[in-house]
Amino acid sequence: MPFTSRTPTYLTPEQRHALMQIPADLSDREIARYYTFSQKDLDLINQRRRHHNRLGFAVQLAVLRFPGRPWKDLAGIPARILLAIADQVQVPASALTLYGKRDTLYEHLDEIRRTYKLRECGWREYLWLARELLPQAMESDRPIPLIEQALELLRAEGIIAPVLTHLERLVWIVLKAAEKRLFHILTATLTLEHRSRLDGLLHADAGRRGTARLIWLREPPGVTSAKSVKQIVERLLFLRGLDLPALPQTLHQNRVLQLARKCTKYQPQPLLKFKAERQHALLMAHLFELSQDLTDQALDQFDRLLGELMRKGERRQEKHFRLNARTLNSHLAVLTKATEAFLVARTEGDDPVTAVLAKVSETQLQATVDSAKRLLRPENLDSLDLIESRYTPMRHSLLALYQALDFQPVRKSEPALQALEYVSQLAERRKRVTGREQKVGKVTMTAPLGHLTERWRKHTFTGDEIAPNYYEAAAFEALKGRVRSGDIAVSGSRRYRAFEGYLLPTPRFEQLVQKKQTRLAVTEDAEVYLAAKQQEIAKKLEALQESIGKVEGSLCLDDKGKLYLPSLEKEIPAEVERLRPRVYNMLPQITLPDLLLELDNWTGFLRPLTHLTSGDAPVGDEKLVLVAALMGMGMNLGLTKMEQSCPYTYRQLSWSVDWHIREETLLASLACLDNFVLSAPLSRAWGDGSTSSSDGMRMSVGVKATNAEYNAKYFGVGRGTNMYVHAADIWMPFGKPQVIGTQEIVSVRCSYRICPA
C-alpha cells in the first residue's frame, strides 16, 4: 500500500503505540480468551526440544492471534501475559531471554504461517478490507474506529496486520470513496430546477438587502417573542417552497449530520467554489438538518411563549396586590372591626346590627364593601382572567405556527388538534369561535369542547357564548402539554418526532439481520429478551427489598409505610475541614491557561478536539488558541471579552470554536479526562466510578440566550437557565449536561447505580 505525503496521519504517537502493543491492562478474562492454547496448539509447541524454543514458539503463536502482528513488531510482552503463556507450556518465563539469538525466530514464524494458513496483507486483502470497511465509513467519517475495525477483521481472517501507515492510507481511500458515494446518493434525485434553487441560496438577494438567502436561513431565533415565532415560520415555509426531494432512508443519520456540520462552517462565497456535486450534497444535508433545527426552535419558542403568557397573568396579579396593598389592608381593618363587633354582640346577646354600626358607620362599611368587590381576586388566586389582552398580540403567530407544522397524534382523537383545526377553518373565513354552534355560509358548525378543562371553562363560557381568546389559548395550552408528553408527534422535528422515526427502516433492518451486521448486544428474539429483562428486574427488586433500611444511603420506610430516600450525612471529619485551608495554601498558585496545558500534558484531553474536515489534532499555537477559546466559553465570558484578556484576536478564537469545538469532540475530550481519573490510584479512594450523582443547577445568564428565561424567584430581574448534570463518584462529570428551559423544573439530587451496557 503506497504512502504519500498527501495521506493524512490519523493516529497520534500515543494511539499508534497503543495499537502496536499488547494492552497492559487486559483483564483475566481477556487474557484467557486471547491466549489460551488448544490441545492441537500444545502438541505443535511441544515439538520443540529446548525450553526457550517452546516458550518462544508459543509467544509468537499467541501474539499473531492478538494483537495480530509478528513478535518482532512489538516492543515487549506484558509480564502477566508471559506468565499465562509460560504456565500452559510448563516452562519458566525467564527462558524467553535465550530465544531468538539465531534464525529460529523467523523459522518458527514461517512454520506458524504454514500450519495455521496465516497470510500477509496483499492487494487482494486490501481490496477485501476496503469493501468490508465501506459500510461503516458510510455511517461515520471518524478514522480511528475504522482502523480499529480493520485490525479486528484482519485478526478474524488470519491475516497478519500490515504497518499502521498502510492502514491509515487504506482508511483515507475508503473515506474518500464513501464521501463520493454519499454525494452521489444525495444528489441523484435532484432535477435541474432543484439545482437552480440550491444555487440561488448562495447568491445575493435584492429582497434581503443584498444578503444571501442561506445567511438569512441561518439567522439565530432571538429572544422569545411573537415576532421570533413568525420569523421562524417564514423560514420553514421558504424551505418547504424549495420542494427539494426527501433524503434517502438508506443514509445514516450520523453521516448526514456530519455533512451538515461541515456545511455550516462555510459562508456562501466559499461554497460557490466547490464542484457542483459536492456543493449541492452539502446543501442538501445542511438544509435537511436546518429544517429540523427550525422546527425545534419553533416548538421551543411556542413552549416559552405560552409559559410567558401565563407568567404575565401572574405578574399582573402580583402588581395588582402590590399597588393596592394599603387599600386592601385598610379594608381588612374595617371588616375586622365589624366582624369582631358582630361576634361579641352575638355572644353577649346584644343586637348585632347596632353593635356593628357602633364600631363602623354604615356609609364607611358600604364604601369598604364596594371597594373590596372591585379589588377582589378569585379565592384560588387564578390569574387566567388577566391574560386575555396579552394573548391577542401573539394570536396570529401561534396560529401561523400551528398551520405550518405537521402535528401527528398518537391516538385517532386528539381534542386540542380538533379545536385548533376548527379555529383554522373559521380563520380562513375571517371568523372566530363565538358560540357552541355557528353558521358559516349554509353549514352549521359545532365547536369541539373536549380540550377545555374546568379551569378554562369558567373563563371561556358566558352562557351559550364563547370567548374566542380563551377558547384558543386553552387549545394551545393543551397542545403544548400533549407535545411534551409525546402523545402528539411533530413531523420534521428532531426532538418531537414519532417513535418510529428513531428506528431503522424495516427493509434496512431486515437486510442487516440477514447479513448478521446489526451489532446489537441483545438477542433478536423479542420474547427471549423481555423474559430475560423481567428476570433481571425481579432480581433487582429482591435485592432492593433486602437493602431497605439496612444499607446506608438506601431507601427507607417511614411510619406510614411509604418509601423515602434519607438525606446523606456529611462524611468529611472536622479535622479534615480544619486542615483543608492549610493544604490549599500549600498548592502552587498557577494561572488557568498553564493549568490546562499541564493537564493536557498528563491526559492529552485536547487531542480529541480535532479539526472538522482534516481530523487533525491541534498543535503549537493552535493548541494555545483552543485553550483560550475553551476558557472564554467555559467561563461565560464570550469571545469578545476573551479577546481583550489574551493575545489572540476574535477571528482566531472564533475559528478555533467553529472548527475544533463540537459536541462529539467535547464528549471525547471529557471521556479522556474521565478515563485518566478512573485509572489513577487516588480515585479508588473515592469510588469505582459505577455510582453517580445527578443534580439540577440554576445559572444566571448575562446575555440574551435563546434558552434563557425570566424567573424572578431565582434570577431576579435578569434571565437564567436550568441545567441537569451528572457526576460519577470519582468526582468527574459524565455524559452531557441537559439544558432545561421549562418553568416547572425543580432541583433534583439522587444517587444510583450505573447499569453496565
FENQUIJO-V136904 format. One record per backbone hydrogen bond with DSSP energy under -0.5 kcal/mol. CO is the residue of the C=O (numbers start at 0). NH is the residue of the N-H. E is the energy in kcal/mol with one decimal. If there is no record, write none. Layout:
co->CO nh->NH e->E
co->CO nh->NH e->E
This chain:
co->3 nh->6 e->-1.2
co->7 nh->9 e->-0.9
co->11 nh->15 e->-2.8
co->12 nh->16 e->-2.3
co->13 nh->17 e->-2.4
co->14 nh->18 e->-2.2
co->15 nh->19 e->-1.3
co->16 nh->20 e->-0.7
co->17 nh->20 e->-0.6
co->20 nh->22 e->-0.5
co->22 nh->25 e->-0.9
co->26 nh->30 e->-2.5
co->27 nh->31 e->-2.2
co->28 nh->32 e->-2.0
co->29 nh->33 e->-2.6
co->30 nh->34 e->-2.5
co->31 nh->35 e->-0.6
co->34 nh->36 e->-0.5
co->37 nh->41 e->-2.3
co->38 nh->42 e->-2.3
co->39 nh->43 e->-1.9
co->40 nh->44 e->-2.5
co->41 nh->45 e->-2.6
co->43 nh->46 e->-1.0
co->44 nh->47 e->-1.7
co->49 nh->53 e->-2.1
co->50 nh->54 e->-2.6
co->51 nh->55 e->-2.5
co->52 nh->56 e->-2.7
co->53 nh->57 e->-2.3
co->54 nh->58 e->-2.5
co->55 nh->59 e->-2.4
co->56 nh->60 e->-2.4
co->57 nh->61 e->-2.4
co->58 nh->62 e->-2.6
co->59 nh->63 e->-1.6
co->60 nh->64 e->-0.8
co->61 nh->64 e->-0.7
co->61 nh->65 e->-1.9
co->62 nh->67 e->-2.1
co->62 nh->68 e->-1.2
co->67 nh->160 e->-2.5
co->69 nh->72 e->-1.4
co->70 nh->73 e->-1.7
co->77 nh->81 e->-2.4
co->78 nh->82 e->-2.5
co->79 nh->83 e->-1.7
co->80 nh->84 e->-2.2
co->81 nh->85 e->-2.8
co->82 nh->86 e->-2.3
co->83 nh->87 e->-1.1
co->84 nh->88 e->-1.6
co->85 nh->89 e->-0.7
co->85 nh->90 e->-2.1
co->91 nh->94 e->-1.6
co->92 nh->95 e->-1.5
co->93 nh->96 e->-1.5
co->94 nh->97 e->-1.5
co->95 nh->98 e->-1.4
co->97 nh->100 e->-0.7
co->101 nh->104 e->-0.5
co->102 nh->106 e->-2.0
co->103 nh->107 e->-2.9
co->104 nh->108 e->-1.9
co->105 nh->109 e->-2.3
co->106 nh->110 e->-2.1
co->107 nh->111 e->-2.5
co->108 nh->112 e->-2.1
co->109 nh->113 e->-2.2
co->110 nh->114 e->-2.8
co->111 nh->115 e->-2.5
co->112 nh->116 e->-0.6
co->112 nh->117 e->-1.4
co->118 nh->159 e->-2.6
co->119 nh->121 e->-1.0
co->121 nh->125 e->-2.6
co->122 nh->126 e->-2.5
co->123 nh->127 e->-2.4
co->124 nh->128 e->-2.8
co->125 nh->129 e->-2.4
co->126 nh->130 e->-1.9
co->127 nh->131 e->-1.9
co->128 nh->132 e->-2.1
co->129 nh->133 e->-1.6
co->130 nh->134 e->-0.6
co->132 nh->136 e->-2.3
co->133 nh->137 e->-1.7
co->135 nh->138 e->-1.1
co->135 nh->139 e->-1.5
co->137 nh->251 e->-0.5
co->140 nh->142 e->-0.6
co->141 nh->145 e->-0.8
co->142 nh->146 e->-2.3
co->143 nh->147 e->-2.5
co->144 nh->148 e->-2.5
co->145 nh->149 e->-2.4
co->146 nh->150 e->-2.0
co->147 nh->151 e->-1.9
co->148 nh->152 e->-2.5
co->149 nh->153 e->-2.4
co->150 nh->154 e->-2.1
co->151 nh->155 e->-2.4
co->152 nh->156 e->-1.8
co->153 nh->158 e->-2.8
co->154 nh->157 e->-1.1
co->157 nh->118 e->-1.6
co->162 nh->165 e->-0.9
co->162 nh->166 e->-1.3
co->163 nh->167 e->-2.6
co->164 nh->168 e->-1.9
co->165 nh->169 e->-2.3
co->166 nh->170 e->-2.8
co->167 nh->171 e->-2.3
co->168 nh->172 e->-2.1
co->169 nh->173 e->-2.6
co->170 nh->174 e->-2.7
co->171 nh->175 e->-2.0
co->172 nh->176 e->-2.4
co->173 nh->177 e->-2.7
co->174 nh->178 e->-2.4
co->175 nh->179 e->-2.3
co->176 nh->180 e->-2.3
co->177 nh->181 e->-2.6
co->178 nh->182 e->-2.5
co->179 nh->183 e->-1.9
co->180 nh->184 e->-2.4
co->181 nh->185 e->-2.6
co->182 nh->186 e->-1.5
co->183 nh->187 e->-1.1
co->186 nh->189 e->-1.2
co->190 nh->194 e->-2.4
co->191 nh->195 e->-2.1
co->192 nh->196 e->-2.0
co->193 nh->197 e->-2.2
co->194 nh->198 e->-2.3
co->195 nh->199 e->-1.9
co->196 nh->200 e->-0.8
co->197 nh->200 e->-0.8
co->198 nh->201 e->-1.4
co->199 nh->202 e->-0.6
co->200 nh->213 e->-2.2
co->202 nh->212 e->-0.7
co->203 nh->205 e->-0.6
co->204 nh->207 e->-1.6
co->204 nh->209 e->-2.0
co->204 nh->210 e->-0.6
co->205 nh->208 e->-1.3
co->207 nh->210 e->-1.4
co->210 nh->204 e->-1.0
co->211 nh->215 e->-1.6
co->212 nh->216 e->-2.5
co->213 nh->217 e->-1.4
co->215 nh->218 e->-1.0
co->224 nh->228 e->-1.9
co->225 nh->229 e->-2.1
co->226 nh->230 e->-2.1
co->227 nh->231 e->-2.3
co->228 nh->232 e->-2.4
co->229 nh->233 e->-2.0
co->230 nh->234 e->-1.9
co->231 nh->235 e->-2.3
co->232 nh->236 e->-2.6
co->233 nh->237 e->-1.7
co->234 nh->238 e->-2.3
co->235 nh->239 e->-2.1
co->236 nh->240 e->-1.8
co->237 nh->241 e->-0.9
co->238 nh->241 e->-0.7
co->239 nh->242 e->-1.3
co->247 nh->250 e->-1.3
co->251 nh->255 e->-1.9
co->252 nh->256 e->-2.2
co->253 nh->257 e->-1.9
co->254 nh->258 e->-2.1
co->255 nh->259 e->-2.4
co->256 nh->260 e->-2.3
co->257 nh->261 e->-1.8
co->258 nh->262 e->-2.1
co->259 nh->263 e->-1.8
co->260 nh->264 e->-0.8
co->261 nh->264 e->-0.9
co->262 nh->265 e->-1.6
co->266 nh->270 e->-1.7
co->267 nh->271 e->-1.7
co->268 nh->272 e->-0.6
co->269 nh->272 e->-1.0
co->270 nh->273 e->-1.3
co->274 nh->278 e->-3.0
co->275 nh->279 e->-2.8
co->276 nh->280 e->-2.1
co->277 nh->281 e->-2.4
co->278 nh->282 e->-2.1
co->279 nh->283 e->-2.4
co->280 nh->284 e->-2.2
co->281 nh->285 e->-2.6
co->282 nh->286 e->-3.1
co->283 nh->287 e->-1.8
co->284 nh->288 e->-2.2
co->285 nh->289 e->-2.8
co->286 nh->290 e->-2.3
co->287 nh->291 e->-1.5
co->288 nh->292 e->-2.5
co->289 nh->293 e->-2.8
co->290 nh->294 e->-2.1
co->291 nh->295 e->-2.4
co->291 nh->493 e->-0.5
co->292 nh->296 e->-2.7
co->293 nh->297 e->-2.6
co->294 nh->298 e->-2.1
co->295 nh->299 e->-2.5
co->296 nh->300 e->-2.7
co->297 nh->301 e->-2.4
co->298 nh->302 e->-2.5
co->299 nh->303 e->-2.6
co->300 nh->304 e->-2.8
co->301 nh->305 e->-2.0
co->302 nh->306 e->-1.9
co->303 nh->307 e->-2.9
co->304 nh->308 e->-1.9
co->305 nh->309 e->-2.0
co->306 nh->310 e->-2.1
co->307 nh->311 e->-2.2
co->308 nh->312 e->-1.5
co->309 nh->313 e->-1.9
co->310 nh->314 e->-2.9
co->311 nh->315 e->-2.3
co->312 nh->316 e->-1.9
co->313 nh->317 e->-2.4
co->314 nh->318 e->-2.7
co->315 nh->319 e->-2.2
co->316 nh->320 e->-2.2
co->317 nh->321 e->-2.4
co->318 nh->322 e->-2.8
co->319 nh->323 e->-1.6
co->321 nh->324 e->-0.8
co->323 nh->327 e->-2.9
co->324 nh->328 e->-2.2
co->325 nh->329 e->-2.4
co->326 nh->330 e->-2.4
co->327 nh->331 e->-2.4
co->328 nh->332 e->-1.9
co->329 nh->333 e->-2.2
co->330 nh->334 e->-2.7
co->331 nh->335 e->-2.0
co->332 nh->336 e->-2.1
co->333 nh->337 e->-2.2
co->334 nh->338 e->-2.5
co->335 nh->339 e->-2.7
co->336 nh->340 e->-2.4
co->337 nh->341 e->-2.1
co->338 nh->342 e->-2.4
co->339 nh->343 e->-2.3
co->340 nh->344 e->-2.4
co->341 nh->345 e->-2.1
co->342 nh->346 e->-1.8
co->343 nh->347 e->-2.4
co->344 nh->348 e->-0.9
co->344 nh->349 e->-1.8
co->349 nh->351 e->-0.6
co->350 nh->354 e->-2.0
co->351 nh->355 e->-2.5
co->352 nh->356 e->-2.6
co->353 nh->357 e->-1.4
co->354 nh->358 e->-1.1
co->355 nh->358 e->-0.7
co->355 nh->359 e->-2.9
co->360 nh->364 e->-2.6
co->361 nh->365 e->-2.5
co->362 nh->366 e->-2.3
co->363 nh->367 e->-2.3
co->364 nh->368 e->-2.3
co->365 nh->369 e->-2.4
co->366 nh->370 e->-2.3
co->367 nh->371 e->-2.6
co->368 nh->372 e->-2.1
co->369 nh->373 e->-1.3
co->370 nh->374 e->-1.6
co->371 nh->375 e->-1.5
co->377 nh->380 e->-1.9
co->382 nh->385 e->-1.7
co->383 nh->386 e->-1.6
co->386 nh->390 e->-1.7
co->387 nh->391 e->-1.2
co->388 nh->392 e->-0.5
co->390 nh->393 e->-1.0
co->390 nh->394 e->-0.8
co->391 nh->394 e->-1.0
co->393 nh->397 e->-2.2
co->394 nh->398 e->-2.5
co->395 nh->399 e->-2.2
co->396 nh->400 e->-2.1
co->397 nh->401 e->-2.2
co->398 nh->402 e->-2.1
co->399 nh->403 e->-1.6
co->400 nh->404 e->-2.0
co->404 nh->406 e->-0.9
co->405 nh->490 e->-2.6
co->406 nh->408 e->-0.6
co->407 nh->488 e->-3.0
co->411 nh->413 e->-0.6
co->413 nh->417 e->-2.2
co->414 nh->418 e->-2.4
co->415 nh->419 e->-2.2
co->416 nh->420 e->-2.4
co->417 nh->421 e->-1.9
co->418 nh->422 e->-2.2
co->419 nh->423 e->-2.3
co->420 nh->424 e->-2.1
co->421 nh->425 e->-1.9
co->422 nh->426 e->-2.4
co->423 nh->427 e->-1.9
co->424 nh->428 e->-0.7
co->425 nh->428 e->-0.8
co->425 nh->430 e->-2.7
co->426 nh->429 e->-1.7
co->431 nh->433 e->-0.7
co->433 nh->465 e->-2.2
co->435 nh->446 e->-2.8
co->437 nh->439 e->-0.7
co->437 nh->444 e->-3.7
co->438 nh->440 e->-0.6
co->439 nh->442 e->-1.9
co->442 nh->439 e->-3.4
co->442 nh->444 e->-0.6
co->444 nh->437 e->-2.8
co->448 nh->451 e->-1.4
co->450 nh->452 e->-0.6
co->452 nh->456 e->-2.4
co->453 nh->457 e->-1.2
co->455 nh->458 e->-0.9
co->455 nh->459 e->-1.7
co->456 nh->460 e->-2.0
co->459 nh->466 e->-2.9
co->461 nh->464 e->-1.6
co->463 nh->435 e->-1.1
co->464 nh->461 e->-2.2
co->465 nh->467 e->-0.8
co->466 nh->470 e->-2.2
co->467 nh->471 e->-2.5
co->468 nh->472 e->-2.6
co->469 nh->473 e->-2.2
co->470 nh->474 e->-1.5
co->471 nh->475 e->-2.5
co->472 nh->476 e->-2.4
co->473 nh->477 e->-2.2
co->474 nh->478 e->-2.4
co->475 nh->479 e->-2.3
co->476 nh->480 e->-1.8
co->477 nh->481 e->-2.2
co->478 nh->482 e->-2.4
co->479 nh->483 e->-2.1
co->480 nh->484 e->-1.9
co->481 nh->485 e->-0.7
co->481 nh->486 e->-1.5
co->481 nh->487 e->-1.4
co->482 nh->485 e->-0.8
co->486 nh->409 e->-2.8
co->488 nh->407 e->-3.7
co->489 nh->492 e->-1.6
co->490 nh->405 e->-0.5
co->495 nh->489 e->-2.9
co->497 nh->500 e->-1.5
co->498 nh->501 e->-1.7
co->499 nh->502 e->-1.3
co->504 nh->508 e->-2.4
co->505 nh->509 e->-2.5
co->506 nh->510 e->-1.9
co->507 nh->511 e->-2.0
co->508 nh->512 e->-2.4
co->509 nh->513 e->-2.2
co->510 nh->514 e->-1.8
co->511 nh->515 e->-0.5
co->511 nh->516 e->-2.9
co->512 nh->515 e->-0.8
co->523 nh->525 e->-0.7
co->524 nh->528 e->-2.2
co->525 nh->529 e->-2.9
co->526 nh->530 e->-2.3
co->527 nh->531 e->-2.3
co->528 nh->532 e->-2.3
co->529 nh->533 e->-2.4
co->530 nh->534 e->-1.9
co->531 nh->535 e->-2.1
co->532 nh->536 e->-2.7
co->533 nh->537 e->-2.3
co->534 nh->538 e->-2.2
co->535 nh->539 e->-2.2
co->536 nh->540 e->-2.5
co->537 nh->541 e->-2.2
co->538 nh->542 e->-2.4
co->539 nh->543 e->-2.5
co->540 nh->544 e->-2.6
co->541 nh->545 e->-2.0
co->542 nh->546 e->-1.3
co->543 nh->547 e->-1.0
co->546 nh->549 e->-2.0
co->546 nh->550 e->-2.0
co->550 nh->553 e->-2.0
co->553 nh->565 e->-0.6
co->554 nh->548 e->-2.4
co->555 nh->563 e->-2.2
co->557 nh->560 e->-1.7
co->561 nh->557 e->-2.3
co->563 nh->555 e->-2.6
co->563 nh->565 e->-0.7
co->570 nh->572 e->-0.6
co->572 nh->576 e->-1.9
co->573 nh->577 e->-1.9
co->574 nh->578 e->-1.6
co->575 nh->579 e->-1.6
co->576 nh->580 e->-0.6
co->578 nh->582 e->-2.2
co->579 nh->583 e->-2.5
co->580 nh->584 e->-2.1
co->581 nh->585 e->-1.0
co->582 nh->585 e->-0.6
co->582 nh->586 e->-0.8
co->583 nh->586 e->-0.8
co->587 nh->589 e->-0.6
co->590 nh->594 e->-2.2
co->591 nh->595 e->-2.5
co->592 nh->596 e->-2.3
co->593 nh->597 e->-2.4
co->594 nh->598 e->-2.4
co->595 nh->599 e->-2.0
co->596 nh->600 e->-1.7
co->597 nh->601 e->-1.5
co->598 nh->602 e->-2.8
co->599 nh->603 e->-2.1
co->603 nh->606 e->-1.2
co->605 nh->608 e->-1.2
co->607 nh->609 e->-2.3
co->610 nh->614 e->-1.2
co->615 nh->610 e->-2.2
co->618 nh->621 e->-1.7
co->619 nh->622 e->-0.7
co->619 nh->623 e->-1.1
co->620 nh->624 e->-2.6
co->621 nh->625 e->-2.2
co->622 nh->626 e->-2.0
co->623 nh->627 e->-2.0
co->624 nh->628 e->-2.4
co->625 nh->629 e->-2.6
co->626 nh->630 e->-2.1
co->627 nh->631 e->-2.2
co->628 nh->632 e->-2.1
co->629 nh->633 e->-3.1
co->630 nh->634 e->-2.2
co->631 nh->636 e->-1.4
co->631 nh->637 e->-2.1
co->632 nh->635 e->-1.0
co->636 nh->640 e->-0.5
co->637 nh->641 e->-1.7
co->638 nh->642 e->-1.9
co->639 nh->643 e->-0.9
co->640 nh->644 e->-0.5
co->641 nh->644 e->-1.1
co->641 nh->645 e->-0.6
co->642 nh->645 e->-0.7
co->648 nh->652 e->-2.2
co->649 nh->653 e->-2.9
co->650 nh->654 e->-2.0
co->651 nh->655 e->-2.0
co->652 nh->656 e->-2.2
co->653 nh->657 e->-2.7
co->654 nh->658 e->-2.1
co->655 nh->659 e->-2.0
co->655 nh->660 e->-0.8
co->656 nh->660 e->-0.9
co->658 nh->611 e->-1.5
co->659 nh->661 e->-0.8
co->661 nh->665 e->-2.5
co->662 nh->666 e->-2.2
co->663 nh->667 e->-2.0
co->664 nh->668 e->-2.3
co->665 nh->669 e->-2.5
co->666 nh->670 e->-2.3
co->667 nh->671 e->-1.8
co->668 nh->672 e->-1.8
co->669 nh->673 e->-2.5
co->670 nh->674 e->-2.7
co->671 nh->675 e->-1.7
co->672 nh->676 e->-2.4
co->673 nh->677 e->-2.8
co->674 nh->678 e->-1.8
co->675 nh->679 e->-0.7
co->676 nh->679 e->-0.7
co->679 nh->682 e->-0.9
co->679 nh->683 e->-0.5
co->680 nh->683 e->-1.2
co->681 nh->684 e->-1.6
co->682 nh->685 e->-1.4
co->682 nh->686 e->-1.8
co->689 nh->753 e->-2.7
co->690 nh->728 e->-2.2
co->691 nh->751 e->-1.3
co->692 nh->726 e->-2.8
co->693 nh->749 e->-1.3
co->694 nh->724 e->-2.2
co->696 nh->722 e->-3.2
co->698 nh->720 e->-2.5
co->700 nh->718 e->-0.6
co->702 nh->704 e->-1.9
co->704 nh->707 e->-1.1
co->708 nh->719 e->-2.0
co->710 nh->713 e->-1.0
co->710 nh->714 e->-3.6
co->710 nh->715 e->-0.5
co->711 nh->715 e->-1.0
co->714 nh->717 e->-1.8
co->717 nh->710 e->-0.7
co->718 nh->700 e->-2.3
co->719 nh->708 e->-2.8
co->720 nh->698 e->-2.7
co->721 nh->739 e->-2.9
co->722 nh->696 e->-3.2
co->722 nh->724 e->-0.5
co->723 nh->737 e->-2.3
co->724 nh->694 e->-2.2
co->725 nh->733 e->-1.9
co->726 nh->692 e->-3.2
co->727 nh->730 e->-1.6
co->727 nh->731 e->-0.5
co->731 nh->727 e->-3.2
co->737 nh->723 e->-2.2
co->737 nh->739 e->-0.7
co->738 nh->740 e->-0.6
co->739 nh->721 e->-1.1
co->741 nh->744 e->-0.7
co->747 nh->695 e->-0.8
co->749 nh->693 e->-2.1
co->751 nh->691 e->-1.8
co->752 nh->754 e->-0.6
